[in-house]
Structures are given as C-alpha cells and as structure tokens.
Amino acid sequence: MEYSVNFGSLSSKKRAAAPNAKFRLALLGDFSGRANAGKSETGAALAKRKPIKVDVDNLDDILARMKLDLTLSLDGEEAIVSVPVGSMDDFHPDQIVENVELFSELRSLRRNLANKATFDRAAKTVLSWSGEDALPPLPRKAAGSSVATDRKLSDFARLTGRPTAAEAAEASVEDLMRRIVGPLVEPARDARADQLTARVDEALSTAMRRILHHPDFQSAEALWRGVEFLIRRIETGAKMEILLYDVSAEELAADIAGSDDLSNSGLYGLLIEQPALDAGQGAISVAIGLYNFELMPPHAELLGRIAQVAAAAGAPFIASIGPDPLKLPVHEQHPLIKESWQALRQLSASVYLGLATPRFLLRTPYGKKTDPIDAFGFEEFTRQGGLSGMLWGHPGLIPALLLAESFGQQGLKMKLGTVMGVRDMPYFVYFDADGDQTALPCTERMYSERQAVGVTNYGVMPLLSLRGRPELRLGSFQSVAGATLAGFWAPAVVTSSSTGAVPAVKPAPVEAAEAEAVDLDALLKDLSAAEPEAAEPEAAEPEAPEPEAAEPEAAEPEAAEPEAPAADDLDALLASLNVEPPPPEPDATDVDLDALLASLK
C-alpha cells in the first residue's frame, strides 16, 4: 500500500518580518462563531483579517465587537435557540437564563404549577407534551475548532458555504418547551403538582446542559476562557503582545488546501506578508492554532502545509491532536496512517510544527458544591455526560504560556525548558454512587510514564497532570519532527519542498536535544513517583521506540493487498474513522469517565 502525500510548496521568496525585541503571541481561532454562522473566506479575503491586540483591560470590549451570537439546535433538528454573547459574563448560566427566552417561560410555567389558581391549565399543557421522543445525543465536534475528519485533502476547499443551524428559523418557545419537557413527562406518574414541578425543574437543567454542552457553545466558551486564562497569567506591555486572528477551523483547512502554491493562502498573508508590510506589527513569535487535528492522512497533509508557512514565517505553529489514537503504538497503526505521519515527521519544516495533547480543565462544573448559580438549582456534571460535559481548554495554551513566561524571564536569549509547569489549575472532585470521592486530574487523560513516552514517540508534546495536585506540566518542547521546537530562540535551516516531496529533517543541535531529553526524563520521574504501579505495564510492554525501528519494512502489508488503490484504501479508512458510536443507555456512565477513573486506581 503506497500513499502519496501532497504537502504543497512555497513559490514566493518573500522575506518574513525580522524578529525584534517584542514577543508577539498570535492566537488563531473561531472567536466570532464564523462556522456556526456559515461564514467562510479563504485566500486574499482571509489575508485581509487584522490582528486584534487583547489584554486584561479590553477583553469584554473585544468580545462585544465580535458580535458573537450562536444559533444552537437543542435536539439536532427544529429546536433552535439563539444565544447572544457580548461579554464574558454571558457565558454564565445566570446570564443565559436572562438572554434566552426559553428559560423565562419554563420558570413561568413552574410558578403556574405551584399556584392553585393556575395549576389545572398549566398541568393540562404539560401533560399534553408527553410522548415526545428522547433528545438525541449532541454532536461531538464543533466545525469552528475541529478539522473535519471525513474529507480528503481535495475536499477541504469545498467546505465553504455549507448550510448551518444559523440558517434555520428559530423555534417558537412553546415548541421548545414541548421538545425539552415532553420526553420527561409520563401522564400515569406525573399527576400531582410536585411531580409536574419536578419535571419542569429537570427540564430547566436539561435545557441548560444542552446549551452549555453544545459543541458550538462549548467551543466558543473554551476559546474565550482560554484567552482569559492567558491574559491573567501573562503580563502584556511594550515587549509582550497577545493577538487574536478570527479564523475558523473550516476556513483554515479550506484555505491551506485550496492551492498547492502555499504563497496563495490566506495563512501566508496573515503570518508573513502582513507583518512584513506593516511596520507597526512586526514578526509573529509564536502562532497557536486553537484547532484540533486527528491522526489521519488528510490531516497530516494539512499540517505539512501549515508547517511550511510557519517555517517561512520563522514562528512555530502549535495546535492539538486527539489523544485516543496515540494509545496505539506507531507500528500497529493503519499503513496509510503510518506512511502519512512518517512523511510529515520527515518534512524539514516540521521542526516549526508542534502538537500537544490532552486538553486541560478551564473551569469546574457549575453546582451546589463547586460553583452554584442563582437562577435555579443546577448541577452541570452528570455521570452520564461525564468528561464531555466539562469545559476543556486547548492544550496549545500551555506551551504558549510557558514560552511567554520564558521570554519574560530571559528575553531573546530564552532557552526552552526553563519553565515547564503551571500551578493553580482548576480541578474537580467526583462523587460516585456510594458517596466516595475522587479528585480528577487537571487534564482529560492521566498519562502514566509509559503512556507519556508513547505520545512523544509520535512527535507530540504531552500535558502531564500531577495526581492530587492542582498542577500540570508540559512533557517536552519537541516538534513533530522529533527535534526541539524551532523558533527565534533556535532557528532551523529548512530545505525547500516541491509538491509531494518529502525532504529530510535537519536535526537540532545535539546540546539542545539532550537538554530536552533530560527535562522530559525529570518530568516523567516526578510523574511516576506519584504512580508506583506504573512499573508493571512497562514490564509487560517493551519500549515503544523498538517497533518504530521496524517501521520501514512495509513490504508485508503492500504484498497482502497489491490490487487495492491507495485512494480506495483512504476512503475505507476515513469511513471507519467516522462511524458514529451507538447511543448510550439512558443511565450509562460516560465511557471516558470510567476509563479515567480506572487509570487513577
């Protein structure tokens, strides 16, 4: 089986803006909800977007200027609501209650059920809604922050202008209440006022969770709380800037895949042409793409293209990758995944590409014991919703913070690895059905020493949560190429690439690579000190690098299916990666939560 990757090439030889004494941290993300609104631009139109300087004093003003107004389907079909967000407070449930009419009507209905004079009419209305089908699971990903996983490289340019929920008419409030309350009502059981009131209370919580956990709302909240996380920990000023670029994941993928000449991309215009032409801007120091990629061939091609633009800009591009596929050793991956990922890692420009995983907790779930709300009794976390009902931050924010702190301490002579830990992180205490409590880690996955090494074998930077402590650390500052992440602190020589060609990686200086390895060893020892049982799985499974050495022997898989064209194999692979899981049982505990709890034993 042979797959020819297409990384494109750069025809332009324009010089990037020269580095200066200012650290300019660029955050690229869907800050205005462009994907939710069905908006998309690429190429020259995208390149015209201006960076927005953000700090602790103007965050709400910038959010108001974005005019973020999310259109959400609460049932996947006709139950459409609009949720305006003009300040950070608008992400809070109490403000959502004020801004979304559905909640005022549900609370009015509750008052009518509690009033003897209005009970009969209100009860008749509620009972008439019974028989509604249960609400389906919410979508798993937001188009604004997650790159589509069902497309080949050539398909991404056609992602623009797709219909969205924003184009559907907003449902009437009565239809919304019927859809939310109806599945909870059983006429034979719910006849008394207290029973019907309990169903409406349940509906209030259900509606709030459907909004807070809708992927488009969750993505927007995570983006803006991620920005807030940085500006409250980084002191901006004359030598430190944080910039926002409003670009959705859909736009980025369509833009970078739209032409094999990457000089025509809007990303090239944003990171190279615009800073070079505008003396008031200056060079980008680091670009954080607040997007999630997956371990699959088309994403490897997108990342290879992004890496070349980042290398031309002299600024690393850091994004995230889903953690679950990395649990499998490299040599056990599908041949197309192995080939495309190996090609990406061998791309010279990949020293300017960083990927991090897993995500980290941005806030504790709302609830009586954690963060109570005023509007009604609300518990955001449920065992059924599990980890998907918690607000996770993009893992690229952690290396962004550490790089900024290193620059603040050392300036242009900064060395990677000086600062590797982040303290005072939020965490959540989980209570099981028996009342026993477990402090969950600050990250959505708890890596053992062996697992962390397995992640680094993919060229990915692991975020390591320390058990029982509100603290996390970055496992390494390595690039996807395996060498130390390149940047103004350690520029790398990158060879030019023609379309589809895979040049060799020029490794970083030995001293830097050795220093990074020492840092990782120290971090993993600290982590394993809290996990005395980590030695057993290590003994059962040999070191991960050994299978990698056997990777070049691709003859056996190729000989097994010589007649299958790579394109057909890719279609089959993409189809297998996009199979929707069956709906969970109503009372089933979230499988990811179960797995996380098991890893803590």
C-alpha positions in Angstrom: 0.0 0.0 0.0 1.5 3.3 -1.0 0.1 6.8 -0.3 1.5 9.9 -1.9 1.2 12.8 0.4 0.7 16.3 -1.0 2.3 19.0 1.2 2.3 21.7 -1.5 5.2 24.2 -1.8 6.1 27.8 -1.5 6.9 29.6 -4.7 7.3 33.0 -3.1 10.6 34.0 -1.6 9.3 37.0 0.3 11.2 37.6 3.4 9.3 37.4 6.7 9.4 40.4 9.1 12.7 40.5 11.1 12.4 39.4 14.7 12.5 42.2 17.2 12.7 42.6 20.9 8.9 42.1 21.3 7.2 38.7 21.9 4.1 38.6 19.7 1.9 35.6 20.6 -0.8 35.0 17.9 -3.9 33.1 18.7 -5.9 31.8 15.7 -9.4 30.6 16.4 -13.1 31.0 15.6 -13.6 33.9 18.0 -16.8 35.3 16.4 -18.5 32.0 15.7 -17.9 32.1 11.9 -18.5 28.4 11.4 -21.8 28.5 13.4 -22.9 31.4 11.2 -21.9 29.7 8.0 -19.3 32.3 7.1 -16.1 31.4 5.3 -13.4 33.2 3.4 -10.0 32.0 2.1 -7.0 33.3 0.2 -6.8 37.1 -0.3 -10.0 37.7 1.6 -8.7 35.8 4.6 -5.3 37.5 4.4 -7.0 40.9 5.0 -8.1 40.0 8.6 -6.4 42.3 11.0 -4.9 41.1 14.3 -6.7 42.3 17.4 -4.5 43.1 20.4 -6.0 41.8 23.6 -5.2 42.3 27.3 -6.8 42.1 30.7 -8.4 45.5 30.3 -10.1 45.2 26.9 -11.3 41.6 26.8 -15.0 42.3 27.2 -14.8 45.2 24.7 -13.3 42.9 22.1 -15.8 40.2 22.7 -18.6 42.8 22.3 -17.1 43.9 19.0 -17.1 40.3 17.7 -21.0 40.3 17.9 -20.9 36.6 18.8 -24.5 35.2 18.5 -24.7 31.4 18.5 -27.5 29.6 16.8 -27.9 26.2 18.5 -30.2 23.2 17.9 -31.1 21.6 21.2 -32.5 18.5 19.5 -30.5 18.2 16.3 -33.5 19.4 14.3 -36.1 22.1 14.9 -35.5 23.1 18.5 -33.4 26.2 17.5 -32.3 28.9 20.0 -30.2 31.9 19.7 -27.6 32.7 22.4 -26.0 36.1 22.3 -22.6 36.5 23.9 -21.4 40.1 24.3 -19.2 39.7 27.4 -17.5 37.0 29.4 -20.5 37.1 31.9 -22.8 36.0 29.0 -21.2 32.5 29.1 -22.5 32.1 32.7 -25.8 30.2 33.2 -27.4 33.1 35.2 -26.9 35.3 32.2 -28.0 32.7 29.7 -31.3 32.5 31.7 -31.7 36.2 31.2 -30.8 36.2 27.5 -32.7 33.1 26.3 -36.5 33.3 26.4 -36.9 29.6 26.8 -35.8 29.8 30.5 -38.2 32.7 31.4 -41.1 30.7 30.0 -40.0 27.5 31.8 -39.8 29.4 35.1 -43.2 31.0 34.5 -44.6 27.5 33.9 -43.1 26.4 37.1 -44.8 29.2 39.0 -48.1 28.4 37.4 -47.8 24.8 38.6 -47.2 26.0 42.1 -50.2 28.3 42.1 -53.6 26.6 42.8 -55.4 29.1 40.6 -53.3 28.3 37.5 -52.4 24.7 38.2 -55.1 22.9 36.2 -54.4 24.8 33.0 -50.6 24.6 33.4 -50.8 20.8 34.2 -53.0 20.2 31.1 -50.4 21.9 28.9 -47.5 20.0 30.4 -49.3 16.6 30.1 -50.2 17.3 26.5 -46.5 17.3 25.7 -45.9 13.8 26.8 -44.9 11.2 24.3 -42.1 13.2 22.8 -39.0 11.2 21.7 -36.0 11.4 24.0 -33.5 14.0 22.9 -30.7 12.6 20.8 -27.0 13.0 21.8 -25.5 16.3 20.9 -22.9 16.5 18.1 -19.4 15.6 19.2 -17.4 18.3 17.5 -17.6 22.0 16.5 -16.7 22.9 12.9 -15.1 26.1 14.2 -12.5 24.3 16.3 -12.2 20.7 15.0 -11.0 20.0 11.5 -13.4 17.7 9.6 -12.4 14.0 9.7 -14.5 12.8 6.8 -12.6 14.6 4.0 -9.7 14.1 1.7 -7.3 17.0 1.1 -9.1 17.9 -2.2 -12.4 18.0 -0.3 -11.5 20.7 2.2 -11.6 23.6 -0.3 -15.3 22.7 -0.9 -16.2 23.0 2.8 -17.0 26.7 2.4 -20.6 27.9 2.5 -22.3 24.8 3.9 -25.7 25.2 5.5 -25.7 25.6 9.2 -28.2 25.8 12.1 -27.9 29.6 11.7 -30.0 29.3 8.5 -32.9 27.6 10.2 -35.8 29.5 11.7 -35.7 29.9 15.5 -38.4 27.7 17.1 -41.3 29.1 19.0 -40.9 29.0 22.7 -43.9 26.6 23.1 -42.3 24.2 20.6 -39.0 24.4 22.5 -40.7 23.6 25.8 -42.6 20.8 24.3 -39.4 19.3 22.9 -37.5 19.7 26.2 -40.2 18.9 28.7 -42.1 16.3 26.7 -39.6 13.4 27.0 -39.6 13.8 30.7 -43.3 13.6 31.3 -45.3 10.3 32.0 -49.0 11.0 32.5 -49.5 7.9 34.6 -46.8 9.0 37.0 -46.9 12.8 36.9 -50.3 13.9 38.1 -49.6 15.9 41.2 -48.3 19.4 41.4 -45.0 18.4 43.0 -44.4 15.7 40.3 -45.0 18.1 37.4 -42.9 20.7 39.1 -40.1 18.2 39.4 -40.3 17.5 35.7 -40.1 21.2 34.8 -37.1 21.6 37.2 -35.5 18.7 35.3 -36.3 20.4 32.0 -34.6 23.6 33.2 -31.4 21.7 33.9 -31.7 19.7 30.7 -32.1 22.8 28.6 -29.1 24.5 30.3 -26.9 21.5 29.8 -27.9 21.2 26.1 -26.7 24.8 25.7 -23.6 24.7 27.8 -22.5 21.4 26.2 -23.5 22.1 22.7 -20.2 21.8 20.8 -20.5 25.2 19.2 -21.2 26.9 22.6 -18.6 24.8 24.3 -16.0 25.7 21.7 -16.7 29.4 21.9 -16.6 29.4 25.7 -13.3 27.4 25.7 -11.8 29.8 23.2 -12.6 32.9 25.2 -11.9 31.4 28.6 -8.6 30.2 27.1 -7.8 33.8 26.1 -8.8 34.9 29.6 -6.5 32.2 31.1 -3.5 33.6 29.2 -4.1 37.3 29.8 -4.5 36.8 33.5 -1.2 34.9 33.7 0.9 36.9 31.1 1.9 40.5 31.7 1.4 42.2 28.4 3.0 45.5 27.6 5.7 47.1 25.4 7.6 43.8 25.0 4.7 41.3 25.2 1.6 41.2 22.9 -1.3 38.7 22.6 -3.1 38.9 19.2 -6.3 37.4 18.1 -6.9 36.2 14.5 -10.5 35.3 13.8 -10.2 32.2 11.6 -12.4 29.1 11.9 -11.0 25.5 11.5 -13.1 25.2 8.4 -11.6 28.3 6.9 -8.0 27.3 7.8 -8.5 23.8 6.2 -10.2 25.2 3.1 -7.6 27.9 2.7 -4.4 25.8 3.1 -5.8 23.1 0.9 -7.1 25.5 -1.8 -3.8 25.7 -3.7 -0.6 23.7 -4.0 1.2 27.0 -4.0 1.0 27.9 -0.4 2.1 31.5 -1.2 -1.5 32.0 -2.3 -3.0 31.0 1.0 -4.6 33.5 3.4 -2.5 32.0 6.2 0.7 33.0 4.3 -0.7 36.5 4.1 -1.5 36.7 7.8 1.7 35.3 9.2 4.3 36.5 6.6 3.0 39.3 4.2 1.0 41.3 6.7 3.7 41.6 9.4 6.4 42.3 6.8 4.4 45.1 5.1 3.1 46.8 8.3 6.0 48.2 10.4 3.6 48.7 13.3 3.1 44.9 13.6 6.4 43.2 13.5 7.2 39.5 13.3 5.0 36.8 14.9 6.9 35.0 17.6 4.6 32.0 18.1 1.3 31.1 16.4 -1.2 29.0 18.4 -3.8 27.4 16.2 -6.8 26.8 18.5 -7.9 23.8 16.4 -7.9 20.1 16.9 -6.4 17.6 14.3 -6.6 13.9 14.3 -4.1 11.1 13.4 -5.2 10.6 9.7 -3.6 11.1 6.3 -5.5 14.3 5.1 -4.8 16.0 8.4 -1.1 15.1 8.0 -1.2 16.8 4.6 -2.8 19.9 6.1 -0.3 20.1 8.9 2.6 19.7 6.5 1.3 22.7 4.6 0.9 24.7 7.7 4.4 23.8 8.9 5.9 25.2 5.7 4.1 28.5 6.1 5.2 28.6 9.8 8.8 27.8 8.8 8.8 30.7 6.3 7.5 33.0 9.0 10.2 31.8 11.4 7.5 31.2 14.0 6.3 27.8 15.3 2.7 26.8 14.8 1.2 24.8 17.7 -2.1 23.0 17.5 -3.7 20.0 19.3 -4.3 16.4 18.3 -6.8 14.0 19.7 -5.3 11.7 22.4 -7.1 8.4 21.9 -5.4 7.2 18.6 -2.0 7.8 20.2 -2.7 5.0 22.7 -1.8 2.5 19.9 1.9 2.0 19.3 3.1 3.6 16.0 3.9 0.2 14.4 0.3 -1.0 15.0 -1.4 1.9 13.1 -3.1 1.5 9.8 -0.4 1.5 7.0 -1.8 4.8 5.5 -1.6 6.5 8.9 1.9 5.3 9.4 3.1 6.4 5.9 1.5 9.8 6.0 2.6 10.5 9.6 6.1 9.4 8.8 6.2 11.7 5.8 5.0 14.6 7.9 7.7 14.0 10.5 10.4 13.8 7.8 9.3 17.1 6.3 12.0 19.6 7.0 9.6 22.3 8.0 8.0 20.1 10.7 10.6 21.4 13.2 8.3 24.5 13.2 5.2 22.4 13.9 4.1 21.5 17.4 1.1 19.3 18.5 0.0 19.0 22.1 -2.5 16.7 24.0 -4.6 16.2 26.0 -6.8 19.2 26.9 -6.9 20.7 30.4 -9.8 21.9 32.7 -10.6 25.6 32.3 -13.3 25.8 35.0 -15.1 23.5 37.4 -18.6 22.4 36.5 -21.4 24.5 38.0 -23.1 23.0 41.0 -24.0 23.5 44.6 -20.7 22.3 46.0 -18.5 23.8 43.2 -19.9 26.9 41.6 -23.6 27.5 42.4 -25.8 29.6 40.2 -28.6 31.9 41.4 -31.4 31.2 38.8 -32.3 27.7 39.9 -30.8 24.6 41.4 -28.4 23.3 38.8 -25.8 20.6 38.7 -23.9 20.7 35.4 -21.9 17.5 35.9 -23.7 14.1 35.5 -22.2 10.7 35.4 -23.9 10.1 32.1 -22.4 13.3 30.5 -19.0 12.7 32.1 -16.0 14.3 30.6 -17.9 15.6 27.6 -19.8 17.9 30.0 -16.7 19.6 31.3 -15.0 22.6 29.8 -11.6 21.7 28.5 -9.0 24.1 27.3 -6.9 23.8 24.1 -3.6 22.1 25.1 -1.6 24.6 22.9 -2.4 27.3 25.5 0.1 25.6 27.9 3.2 25.8 25.7 2.1 29.3 24.8 2.1 30.3 28.4 5.4 28.6 29.1 7.1 30.3 26.1 5.8 33.7 27.2 7.0 33.2 30.7 10.4 32.1 29.5 10.7 35.2 27.4 9.6 37.3 30.3 12.5 35.9 32.4 15.2 35.6 29.7 14.2 37.8 26.7 15.6 37.0 23.3 18.2 34.6 24.8 15.5 32.4 26.2 16.0 28.6 26.4 13.2 26.1 26.1 12.7 24.0 29.2 13.4 26.8 31.7 9.7 26.9 32.7 7.7 23.7 32.3 5.0 23.7 35.0 1.7 25.6 35.6 0.2 25.8 39.0 -3.2 26.9 40.5 -5.2 24.9 37.9 -8.9 24.1 38.4 -9.8 20.6 39.2 -13.0 18.7 40.0 -13.8 16.2 42.8 -16.0 13.4 41.6 -18.5 11.6 43.9 -19.6 8.1 42.9 -23.0 6.5 43.6 -21.7 5.4 47.1 -20.6 8.9 48.0 -16.9 8.1 47.7 -14.9 10.9 46.2 -12.0 11.1 43.7 -10.1 14.2 42.7 -9.9 14.1 38.9 -6.7 15.3 37.3 -6.4 18.7 35.6 -6.3 17.0 32.2 -8.8 14.8 30.4 -6.4 11.9 30.3 -4.0 10.8 33.1 -0.8 9.6 31.4 1.5 7.1 33.1 5.2 7.2 32.3 4.8 4.6 29.6 1.9 6.4 28.0 3.7 9.7 28.0 6.7 8.2 26.3 4.3 6.6 23.7 2.9 10.1 23.0 6.3 11.6 22.5 7.1 8.8 20.0 4.5 10.4 17.7 6.3 13.8 17.9 3.6 15.1 20.2 4.0 17.2 23.4 2.1 15.5 26.3 0.5 17.5 29.1 1.1 15.8 32.4 -1.2 16.1 35.3 0.2 15.6 38.8 -2.0 13.3 40.9 -3.7 15.1 43.8 -2.2 18.5 42.9 -3.7 21.4 41.0 -0.7 21.5 38.7 0.3 20.3 35.3 3.5 20.2 33.3 4.5 20.0 29.7 6.3 16.8 28.9 8.6 18.3 26.3 9.1 21.1 23.9 9.6 18.9 20.9 8.4 19.5 17.4 6.5 16.9 15.3 9.9 16.2 13.6 11.2 15.0 16.9 13.8 17.7 17.3 13.4 20.7 19.7 10.7 23.1 18.5 12.3 25.7 16.3 11.7 29.5 16.7 13.6 32.7 17.2 15.3 31.1 20.2 16.7 28.3 18.0 16.2 29.0 14.2 16.3 25.9 12.0 17.5 25.5 8.4 14.6 24.3 6.3 15.1 22.9 2.8 12.5 23.9 0.2 10.0 21.3 -0.8 8.3 20.6 -4.1 4.7 19.4 -4.1 4.5 15.9 -2.7 8.3 15.7 -2.0 9.5 14.7 1.5 12.8 16.3 2.3 14.9 15.1 5.3 14.8 16.7 8.6 17.9 18.6 9.8 18.1 17.8 13.5 18.5 20.5 16.1 21.9 20.9 17.8 22.8 17.9 20.0 23.1 20.0 23.1 19.5 21.3 22.8 18.1 17.9 22.1 20.0 16.4 25.0 18.8 19.1 27.3 15.2 18.5 26.3 15.6 14.8 26.9 16.9 15.4 30.4 13.9 17.7 31.1 11.5 15.0 29.9 13.2 12.3 32.0 12.9 14.5 35.1 9.3 15.3 34.5 8.4 11.6 33.9 10.2 10.6 37.0 8.3 13.2 39.0 5.1 11.9 37.5 5.8 8.2 38.1 6.7 8.9 41.7 3.0 9.5 42.2 2.2 6.3 40.3 4.1 3.4 41.9 2.1 0.9 39.8 3.4 2.2 36.5 6.3 -0.4 36.5 4.0 -3.4 35.8 2.6 -2.2 32.5 6.1 -1.2 31.5 7.4 -4.7 32.1 4.6 -6.2 30.1 5.1 -4.0 27.1 8.6 -3.4 25.5 9.8 0.1 24.9 7.8 1.8 22.2 10.8 3.0 20.1 11.8 -0.6 19.1 8.7 -1.1 16.9 9.3 2.2 15.2 12.7 0.9 14.1 10.9 -1.8 12.2 8.5 0.6 10.5 10.4 0.8 7.2 9.6 -2.8 6.5 6.3 -2.0 4.7 6.6 -4.9 2.3 4.2 -7.3 4.1 1.1 -5.0 4.1 1.8 -4.0 0.5 2.1 -7.6 -0.7 -1.1 -8.5 1.2 -3.3 -6.2 -0.9 -1.4 -5.2 -4.1 -4.6 -4.7 -6.1 -6.2 -2.1 -3.8 -5.6 1.5 -5.0 -4.5 3.9 -2.2 -7.5 6.2 -2.9 -9.9 3.3 -2.2 -7.9 2.4 0.9 -8.2 6.0 2.1 -11.9 6.1 1.5 -12.3 2.9 3.6 -10.1 4.3 6.3 -12.0 7.6 6.6 -15.3 5.8 6.7 -14.0 3.6 9.5 -12.8 6.6 11.5 -16.2 8.4 11.2 -18.5 5.6 12.4 -20.9 7.1 14.9 -21.0 5.2 18.2 -24.4 3.8 19.2 -26.4 6.0 21.6 -25.6 5.2 25.2 -28.1 3.6 27.5 -30.1 6.3 29.5 -28.3 5.6 32.8 -24.9 4.5 31.4 -21.9 6.2 32.8 -19.7 8.1 30.3 -17.1 5.6 29.0 -14.3 8.2 29.0 -15.1 9.0 32.7 -14.9 5.3 33.5 -11.6 5.0 31.8 -10.2 8.0 33.6 -11.3 6.7 37.0 -9.8 3.3 36.2 -6.5 4.9 35.4 -6.4 6.6 38.8 -6.7 3.3 40.7 
